[in-house]
């Protein structure tokens, strides 16, 4: 879930309770439905609580032989989000597809 801090900076914090627990925090900015996070990642906000997330420059990831992922997400109901994540290898070949159900605690 996206939130704003006191300086207007966007923050996405993801916490997982599986595998001993993990917390990931992303900082970014938003303009005209595009959220750009530090580190070269972006989210395109779509109507109905949906978004598409990917590296800022997919072509660069492939050219630099870096694996990458694309994510499509939607809000099922307040506090419940669904995510479909597709991971690609350094040649751009799909290596996995993951379906995730999230609940805000």
DSSP file (Angstrom, degrees, kcal/mol; ACC not computed):
  #  RESIDUE AA STRUCTURE BP1 BP2  ACC     N-H-->O    O-->H-N    N-H-->O    O-->H-N    TCO  KAPPA ALPHA  PHI   PSI    X-CA   Y-CA   Z-CA
    1    1 A X              0   0    0      0, 0.0    12,-0.7     0, 0.0     2,-0.3   0.000 360.0 360.0 360.0 137.4    0.0    0.0    0.0
    2    2 A X  E     +A   12   0A   0     10,-0.2     2,-0.3     8,-0.0    10,-0.2  -0.665 360.0 171.5 -88.4 138.7    1.3    3.4   -0.9
    3    3 A X  E     -A   11   0A   0      8,-2.4     8,-3.1    -2,-0.3     2,-0.4  -0.912  26.0-126.6-136.5 165.0    1.6    6.2    1.7
    4    4 A X  E     -A   10   0A   0     -2,-0.3     6,-0.2     6,-0.2     2,-0.1  -0.928  18.3-142.4-113.9 140.2    3.1    9.7    1.8
    5    5 A X    >   -     0   0    0      4,-2.5     3,-1.8    -2,-0.4     6,-0.0  -0.265  42.0 -85.2 -87.2-175.6    5.5   10.9    4.5
    6    6 A X  T 3  S+     0   0    0      1,-0.3    -1,-0.1     2,-0.1    -2,-0.0   0.677 129.3  53.1 -66.5 -17.0    5.6   14.4    6.0
    7    7 A X  T 3  S-     0   0    0      2,-0.1    -1,-0.3     0, 0.0     3,-0.1   0.367 119.7-106.0 -97.3   3.2    7.7   15.7    3.0
    8    8 A X  S <  S+     0   0    0     -3,-1.8     2,-0.2     1,-0.3    -2,-0.1   0.462  73.0 143.5  85.9   1.1    5.3   14.4    0.3
    9    9 A X        -     0   0    0     20,-0.1    -4,-2.5     1,-0.1    -1,-0.3  -0.554  51.9-121.1 -74.0 136.0    7.7   11.5   -0.6
   10   10 A X  E     -AB   4  28A   0     18,-2.4    18,-2.1    -2,-0.2     2,-0.4  -0.567  29.6-168.3 -78.6 142.5    5.8    8.3   -1.5
   11   11 A X  E     -AB   3  27A   0     -8,-3.1    -8,-2.4    -2,-0.2     2,-0.5  -0.998  12.9-172.5-133.9 132.1    6.6    5.2    0.6
   12   12 A X  E     -AB   2  26A   0     14,-2.3    14,-2.7    -2,-0.4     2,-0.5  -0.985   9.9-175.2-121.6 120.5    5.7    1.6    0.0
   13   13 A X  E     - B   0  25A   0    -12,-0.7     2,-0.5    -2,-0.5    12,-0.2  -0.967   3.6-167.9-118.5 126.9    6.5   -0.8    2.8
   14   14 A X  E     - B   0  24A   0     10,-3.1    10,-2.8    -2,-0.5     2,-0.4  -0.958   3.6-172.8-117.5 125.8    5.9   -4.5    2.4
   15   15 A X  E     - B   0  23A   0     -2,-0.5     2,-0.4     8,-0.2     8,-0.2  -0.960   1.7-168.5-119.7 136.4    6.1   -6.8    5.4
   16   16 A X  E     - B   0  22A   0      6,-2.9     6,-1.8    -2,-0.4    -2,-0.0  -0.962  16.1-164.4-123.2 141.1    5.9  -10.6    5.2
   17   17 A X    >   +     0   0    0     -2,-0.4     3,-0.6     4,-0.2     2,-0.2   0.515  63.6  97.7 -98.5  -7.3    5.5  -13.0    8.1
   18   18 A X  G >  S+     0   0    0      1,-0.2     3,-1.5     2,-0.2    -2,-0.1  -0.491  84.1  17.0 -81.9 152.5    6.6  -16.1    6.2
   19   19 A X  G 3  S-     0   0    0      1,-0.3    -1,-0.2    -2,-0.2    -3,-0.0   0.792 140.7 -47.6  61.8  31.7   10.2  -17.4    6.5
   20   20 A X  G <  S-     0   0    0     -3,-0.6    -1,-0.3     2,-0.1    -2,-0.2   0.355 105.2 -72.6  92.4  -6.4   11.0  -15.5    9.6
   21   21 A X    <   -     0   0    0     -3,-1.5     2,-0.3     1,-0.1    -4,-0.2   0.352  46.4-153.2  94.3 137.0    9.6  -12.2    8.4
   22   22 A X  E     -B   16   0A   0     -6,-1.8    -6,-2.9     2,-0.0     2,-0.4  -0.992   2.2-162.2-142.4 145.2   10.9   -9.7    5.9
   23   23 A X  E     -B   15   0A   0     -2,-0.3     2,-0.4    -8,-0.2    -8,-0.2  -0.995   7.2-175.7-132.5 128.4   10.4   -5.9    5.5
   24   24 A X  E     -B   14   0A   0    -10,-2.8   -10,-3.1    -2,-0.4     2,-0.4  -0.982   4.5-166.6-124.1 134.0   11.0   -4.0    2.3
   25   25 A X  E     -B   13   0A   0     -2,-0.4     2,-0.4   -12,-0.2   -12,-0.2  -0.984   2.8-172.2-125.5 129.0   10.7   -0.2    2.0
   26   26 A X  E     -B   12   0A   0    -14,-2.7   -14,-2.3    -2,-0.4     2,-0.4  -0.951   6.1-159.2-118.6 138.3   10.7    1.8   -1.3
   27   27 A X  E     +B   11   0A   0     -2,-0.4    11,-2.9   -16,-0.2     2,-0.3  -0.923  28.0 137.3-114.3 143.4   10.8    5.6   -1.6
   28   28 A X  E     -BC  10  37A   0    -18,-2.1   -18,-2.4    -2,-0.4     2,-0.3  -0.935  41.5-108.2-164.0-173.6    9.6    7.4   -4.7
   29   29 A X  E     - C   0  36A   0      7,-2.3     7,-2.6    -2,-0.3     2,-0.4  -0.896  22.7-142.9-129.1 158.9    7.8   10.2   -6.4
   30   30 A X  E     + C   0  35A   0     -2,-0.3     2,-0.3     5,-0.2     5,-0.2  -0.969  20.6 165.5-127.7 141.3    4.5   10.4   -8.3
   31   31 A X  E >  S- C   0  34A   0      3,-2.1     3,-1.4    -2,-0.4    -2,-0.0  -0.881  70.2 -19.3-154.3 122.0    3.5   12.4  -11.4
   32   32 A X  T 3  S-     0   0    0     -2,-0.3     3,-0.1     1,-0.3    -2,-0.0   0.865 127.6 -44.5  51.7  47.1    0.4   11.9  -13.6
   33   33 A X  T 3  S+     0   0    0      1,-0.2    12,-3.1    11,-0.1     2,-0.5   0.549 115.8 110.3  80.4   6.8   -0.3    8.3  -12.6
   34   34 A X  E <   -CD  31  44A   0     -3,-1.4    -3,-2.1    10,-0.2     2,-0.6  -0.970  48.9-164.4-118.4 120.7    3.3    7.2  -12.8
   35   35 A X  E     -CD  30  43A   0      8,-3.2     8,-2.8    -2,-0.5     2,-0.5  -0.913   5.7-165.5-103.8 122.6    5.2    6.3   -9.5
   36   36 A X  E     -CD  29  42A   0     -7,-2.6    -7,-2.3    -2,-0.6     2,-0.3  -0.943   6.5-157.8-112.6 121.6    9.0    6.2   -9.9
   37   37 A X  E >>  -CD  28  41A   0      4,-3.3     4,-1.2    -2,-0.5     3,-1.1  -0.663  28.8 -96.1 -97.4 151.9   10.9    4.6   -7.1
   38   38 A X  T 34 S+     0   0    0    -11,-2.9   -11,-0.1    -2,-0.3    -1,-0.1  -0.349 108.8  44.0 -57.3 142.3   14.5    5.0   -6.2
   39   39 A X  T 34 S-     0   0    0      1,-0.1    -1,-0.2   -13,-0.1    17,-0.1   0.519 129.2 -70.2  96.0   5.9   16.6    2.3   -7.7
   40   40 A X  T <4 S+     0   0    0     -3,-1.1    16,-2.4     1,-0.3    17,-0.4   0.874  91.9 125.7  85.2  38.0   15.0    2.2  -11.2
   41   41 A X  E  <  -DE  37  55A   0     -4,-1.2    -4,-3.3    14,-0.3     2,-0.3  -0.972  33.2-172.6-129.5 144.7   11.6    0.8  -10.6
   42   42 A X  E     -DE  36  54A   0     12,-2.8    12,-2.2    -2,-0.4     2,-0.4  -0.949  14.6-154.2-138.5 157.6    8.2    2.2  -11.6
   43   43 A X  E     -DE  35  53A   0     -8,-2.8    -8,-3.2    -2,-0.3     2,-0.7  -0.999   9.8-150.7-130.0 129.7    4.5    1.7  -11.2
   44   44 A X  E     -DE  34  52A   0      8,-3.2     8,-1.9    -2,-0.4     2,-0.4  -0.901  21.6-139.6 -97.7 116.3    1.8    2.8  -13.6
   45   45 A X  E     - E   0  51A   0    -12,-3.1     2,-0.3    -2,-0.7     6,-0.2  -0.621  22.7-169.0 -80.7 130.6   -1.4    3.5  -11.6
   46   46 A X  E >>  - E   0  50A   0      4,-3.1     4,-0.9    -2,-0.4     3,-0.6  -0.750  30.0 -82.8-116.2 161.6   -4.5    2.3  -13.4
   47   47 A X  T 34 S+     0   0    0     -2,-0.3     3,-0.4     1,-0.2    -1,-0.1  -0.218 107.3  34.5 -60.5 153.5   -8.2    2.8  -12.7
   48   48 A X  T 34 S-     0   0    0      1,-0.2    27,-0.4    26,-0.1    -1,-0.2   0.708 132.5 -63.1  78.3  21.4  -10.0    0.6  -10.2
   49   49 A X  T <4 S+     0   0    0     -3,-0.6    26,-0.7     1,-0.3     2,-0.2   0.765 100.2 132.1  76.7  24.9   -7.1    0.2   -7.8
   50   50 A X  E  <  -EF  46  74A   0     -4,-0.9    -4,-3.1    -3,-0.4     2,-0.3  -0.700  30.2-179.9-105.6 159.6   -4.8   -1.6  -10.3
   51   51 A X  E     -EF  45  73A   0     22,-2.2    22,-2.5    -2,-0.2     2,-0.5  -0.990  22.4-142.5-153.6 158.3   -1.2   -1.0  -11.3
   52   52 A X  E     -EF  44  72A   0     -8,-1.9    -8,-3.2    -2,-0.3     2,-0.4  -0.991  23.8-167.4-119.1 126.7    1.5   -2.3  -13.5
   53   53 A X  E     +EF  43  71A   0     18,-3.2    18,-2.8    -2,-0.5     2,-0.3  -0.920  19.9 137.1-121.0 142.9    5.0   -2.4  -12.1
   54   54 A X  E     -E   42   0A   0    -12,-2.2   -12,-2.8    -2,-0.4    16,-0.1  -0.971  57.2 -64.2-165.5 169.8    8.3   -3.0  -13.9
   55   55 A X  E     -E   41   0A   0     14,-0.4     3,-0.5    -2,-0.3   -14,-0.3  -0.354  48.8-118.2 -60.5 150.2   11.9   -1.7  -14.1
   56   56 A X  S    S+     0   0    0    -16,-2.4     2,-0.4     1,-0.3   -15,-0.1   0.850 108.8  25.7 -58.8 -34.8   12.1    1.9  -15.4
   57   57 A X     >  +     0   0    0    -17,-0.4     4,-1.7     1,-0.1    -1,-0.3  -0.780  64.9 174.4-134.7  89.7   14.1    0.6  -18.4
   58   58 A X  H  > S+     0   0    0     -3,-0.5     4,-2.3    -2,-0.4     5,-0.2   0.900  83.5  56.6 -61.5 -42.3   13.4   -3.0  -19.3
   59   59 A X  H  > S+     0   0    0      1,-0.2     4,-2.7     2,-0.2    -1,-0.2   0.880 106.1  50.8 -58.7 -38.6   15.5   -2.8  -22.5
   60   60 A X  H  > S+     0   0    0      2,-0.2     4,-2.4     1,-0.2    -1,-0.2   0.900 107.4  53.3 -66.0 -40.5   18.5   -1.7  -20.3
   61   61 A X  H  <>S+     0   0    0     -4,-1.7     5,-3.4     2,-0.2    -2,-0.2   0.922 113.2  43.2 -59.2 -44.5   18.0   -4.7  -18.0
   62   62 A X  H ><5S+     0   0    0     -4,-2.3     3,-1.7     3,-0.2    -2,-0.2   0.928 113.4  51.1 -67.8 -44.5   18.0   -7.0  -20.9
   63   63 A X  H 3<5S+     0   0    0     -4,-2.7    -2,-0.2     1,-0.3    -1,-0.2   0.842 112.4  46.6 -62.3 -33.6   21.0   -5.3  -22.6
   64   64 A X  T 3<5S-     0   0    0     -4,-2.4    -1,-0.3    -5,-0.2    -2,-0.2   0.213 116.6-116.2 -92.6  15.2   23.0   -5.5  -19.3
   65   65 A X  T < 5 +     0   0    0     -3,-1.7     2,-0.4    25,-0.2    -3,-0.2   0.910  64.1 148.7  47.5  53.2   22.0   -9.2  -18.9
   66   66 A X      < -     0   0    0     -5,-3.4    -1,-0.2    24,-0.2    -2,-0.1  -0.940  47.3-124.9-112.1 135.9   20.0   -8.5  -15.7
   67   67 A X        +     0   0    0     -2,-0.4     2,-0.3    24,-0.1    22,-0.2  -0.382  37.2 177.5 -69.4 160.2   17.0  -10.6  -14.8
   68   68 A X  E     - G   0  88A   0     20,-1.5    20,-3.4    21,-0.1     2,-0.3  -0.944  18.1-138.2-154.7 171.4   13.8   -8.6  -14.2
   69   69 A X  E     - G   0  87A   0     -2,-0.3   -14,-0.4    18,-0.2     2,-0.4  -0.975   2.3-149.4-138.6 155.6   10.1   -8.9  -13.3
   70   70 A X  E     - G   0  86A   0     16,-2.5    16,-2.8    -2,-0.3     2,-0.4  -0.946  18.3-163.1-118.1 143.4    6.8   -7.4  -14.3
   71   71 A X  E     -FG  53  85A   0    -18,-2.8   -18,-3.2    -2,-0.4     2,-0.4  -0.992  12.9-169.0-134.2 134.2    3.9   -7.2  -11.9
   72   72 A X  E     +FG  52  84A   0     12,-2.6    12,-3.0    -2,-0.4     2,-0.3  -0.987  20.4 177.7-117.1 131.0    0.2   -6.6  -12.3
   73   73 A X  E     +FG  51  83A   0    -22,-2.5   -22,-2.2    -2,-0.4     2,-0.3  -0.959  10.4 179.9-136.7 150.6   -1.7   -5.9   -9.1
   74   74 A X  E     -FG  50  82A   0      8,-2.3     8,-3.0    -2,-0.3     2,-0.6  -0.995  31.2-115.0-148.7 151.1   -5.3   -5.1   -8.2
   75   75 A X  E     - G   0  81A   0    -26,-0.7     6,-0.2   -27,-0.4     3,-0.1  -0.764  21.5-174.1 -85.9 122.1   -7.3   -4.4   -5.0
   76   76 A X  E    S-     0   0A   0      4,-2.2     2,-0.3    -2,-0.6    -1,-0.2   0.866  72.4 -27.5 -81.4 -39.6   -9.9   -7.0   -4.4
   77   77 A X  E >  S- G   0  80A   0      3,-1.4     3,-2.8     0, 0.0    -1,-0.4  -0.941  96.4 -52.6-162.4 169.1  -11.4   -5.2   -1.5
   78   78 A X  T 3  S+     0   0    0     -2,-0.3     3,-0.1     1,-0.3    26,-0.0  -0.322 129.7   8.0 -54.8 124.1  -10.1   -2.6    1.1
   79   79 A X  T 3  S+     0   0    0      1,-0.1    25,-2.9    24,-0.1     2,-0.5   0.407 111.6  97.3  85.2  -2.2   -7.0   -4.2    2.7
   80   80 A X  E <   +GH  77 103A   0     -3,-2.8    -4,-2.2    23,-0.2    -3,-1.4  -0.974  48.2 177.5-125.4 121.9   -6.9   -7.1    0.3
   81   81 A X  E     -GH  75 102A   0     21,-2.0    21,-3.1    -2,-0.5     2,-0.4  -0.933  15.4-154.5-123.9 144.7   -4.6   -7.0   -2.8
   82   82 A X  E     -GH  74 101A   0     -8,-3.0    -8,-2.3    -2,-0.4     2,-0.4  -0.933  13.9-169.6-114.6 141.3   -3.8   -9.6   -5.5
   83   83 A X  E     -GH  73 100A   0     17,-2.4    17,-2.9    -2,-0.4     2,-0.5  -0.995  14.7-163.3-135.1 139.3   -0.6   -9.6   -7.4
   84   84 A X  E     -GH  72  99A   0    -12,-3.0   -12,-2.6    -2,-0.4     2,-0.5  -0.982  17.7-172.3-119.5 116.5    0.6  -11.5  -10.5
   85   85 A X  E     -GH  71  98A   0     13,-3.0    13,-3.1    -2,-0.5     2,-0.5  -0.937   8.5-168.4-117.5 128.0    4.4  -11.5  -10.9
   86   86 A X  E     -GH  70  97A   0    -16,-2.8   -16,-2.5    -2,-0.5     2,-0.4  -0.973  10.2-156.2-117.4 123.8    6.2  -12.8  -13.9
   87   87 A X  E     -GH  69  96A   0      9,-2.4     8,-3.0    -2,-0.5     9,-1.4  -0.811   5.9-163.0-104.3 138.9   10.0  -13.2  -13.7
   88   88 A X  E     -GH  68  94A   0    -20,-3.4   -20,-1.5    -2,-0.4     6,-0.2  -0.904  13.2-130.0-120.4 146.8   12.3  -13.1  -16.7
   89   89 A X    >   -     0   0    0      4,-2.7     3,-1.9    -2,-0.3   -21,-0.1  -0.148  45.4 -80.2 -84.0-173.4   15.9  -14.3  -17.0
   90   90 A X  T 3  S+     0   0    0      1,-0.3   -25,-0.2   -25,-0.2   -24,-0.2   0.662 131.6  51.1 -65.7 -17.0   18.9  -12.4  -18.4
   91   91 A X  T 3  S-     0   0    0      2,-0.1    -1,-0.3   -26,-0.1     3,-0.1   0.405 121.1-104.9 -98.2   0.5   17.8  -13.3  -22.0
   92   92 A X  S <  S+     0   0    0     -3,-1.9     2,-0.4     1,-0.3    -2,-0.1   0.614  73.9 141.8  87.0  13.7   14.2  -12.2  -21.4
   93   93 A X        -     0   0    0      1,-0.1    -4,-2.7     2,-0.0    -1,-0.3  -0.727  58.7-109.2 -90.5 136.3   12.8  -15.7  -21.1
   94   94 A X  E     +H   88   0A   0     -2,-0.4    -6,-0.3    -6,-0.2     3,-0.1  -0.447  39.6 170.7 -64.7 128.2   10.0  -16.3  -18.6
   95   95 A X  E     +     0   0A   0     -8,-3.0     2,-0.3     1,-0.4    -7,-0.2   0.606  61.6   2.0-112.9 -20.2   11.3  -18.4  -15.7
   96   96 A X  E     -H   87   0A   0     -9,-1.4    -9,-2.4     2,-0.0     2,-0.4  -0.987  47.0-155.7-162.7 156.2    8.3  -18.1  -13.2
   97   97 A X  E     -H   86   0A   0     -2,-0.3     2,-0.4   -11,-0.2   -11,-0.2  -0.995  20.0-169.6-133.2 129.4    4.9  -16.8  -12.7
   98   98 A X  E     -H   85   0A   0    -13,-3.1   -13,-3.0    -2,-0.4     2,-0.5  -0.972  12.4-157.0-126.9 134.6    3.7  -16.2   -9.1
   99   99 A X  E     -H   84   0A   0     -2,-0.4     2,-0.4   -15,-0.2   -15,-0.2  -0.949  19.2-168.9-109.3 126.0    0.1  -15.3   -7.9
  100  100 A X  E     -H   83   0A   0    -17,-2.9   -17,-2.4    -2,-0.5     2,-0.5  -0.948  16.0-159.7-123.7 133.8    0.1  -13.6   -4.4
  101  101 A X  E     -H   82   0A   0     -2,-0.4     2,-0.4   -19,-0.2   -19,-0.2  -0.960  20.0-171.6-106.9 124.7   -2.8  -12.9   -2.1
  102  102 A X  E     -H   81   0A   0    -21,-3.1   -21,-2.0    -2,-0.5     2,-0.4  -0.928  12.3-168.3-121.2 144.2   -2.0  -10.1    0.4
  103  103 A X  E     -H   80   0A   0     -2,-0.4     2,-0.3   -23,-0.2   -23,-0.2  -0.998  24.7-126.1-128.7 128.7   -3.9   -8.8    3.4
  104  104 A X              0   0    0    -25,-2.9    -2,-0.0    -2,-0.4     0, 0.0  -0.569 360.0 360.0 -74.2 130.9   -3.0   -5.6    5.2
  105  105 A X              0   0    0     -2,-0.3    -1,-0.1     0, 0.0   -26,-0.0   0.431 360.0 360.0 -91.5 360.0   -2.5   -6.1    8.9
